[in-house]
Amino acid sequence: MKLRGKFYSNDPSDLSTAEKHLICHHLGFLLEDDILFEPTAWSLNDVLMGRSPDYTTKSGRKFWIYRPDERLPA
């Protein structure tokens, strides 16, 4: 399996299909059956991340998405 990107969220609950599509779209590929989504952190906020989230859903869930070559927050 190839690493295609990483994401952080302020909510540890399971991802919806729509959220998976959103992450894949941001990284430039389509959602496929063999894509694995693993949490990279359990609870974050804007201050810890050092930047605004890439997406905030209507429910208030925030996503920070990083390509494999992007530096992750410390």
SVG drawing of the C-alpha trace seen along z (x, -y; Angstrom):
<svg xmlns="http://www.w3.org/2000/svg" viewBox="-24 -30 33 33">
<polyline fill="none" stroke="black" stroke-width="0.4" points="0.0,0.0 1.3,-3.4 1.1,-6.5 -0.9,-9.1 -1.2,-11.7 -1.9,-12.4 -4.7,-14.3 -5.5,-15.5 -9.0,-16.1 -10.4,-17.7 -12.9,-14.8 -11.8,-11.2 -15.0,-9.6 -15.1,-7.5 -15.0,-9.3 -18.1,-9.5 -17.9,-8.5 -18.3,-12.2 -15.4,-13.1 -13.3,-10.4 -14.2,-11.8 -13.2,-15.3 -9.8,-14.2 -9.1,-12.2 -10.2,-15.2 -7.9,-17.5 -5.0,-15.1 -5.9,-14.8 -7.2,-11.3 -10.5,-9.4 -11.7,-7.3 -11.1,-3.6 -11.9,-0.5 -8.4,0.3 -7.6,-3.1 -6.9,-3.0 -7.8,-5.9 -5.9,-5.9 -6.1,-8.6 -2.8,-10.6 -3.9,-12.4 -6.9,-12.3 -7.8,-15.9 -6.4,-19.1 -7.2,-22.7 -6.1,-25.6 -3.5,-26.8 -1.7,-23.4 -1.7,-23.1 -0.3,-26.5 -2.6,-27.1 -6.3,-27.3 -8.0,-24.0 -8.2,-23.0 -11.9,-22.2 -14.5,-22.6 -17.7,-20.6 -21.2,-21.8 -21.0,-19.8 -17.9,-21.7 -15.4,-18.9 -12.1,-20.3 -9.5,-18.7 -5.9,-19.6 -4.6,-17.6 -1.0,-17.1 0.5,-15.5 3.3,-13.0 6.0,-15.6 4.6,-18.3 6.1,-18.9 3.8,-17.9 3.3,-20.1 5.8,-19.6"/>
</svg>
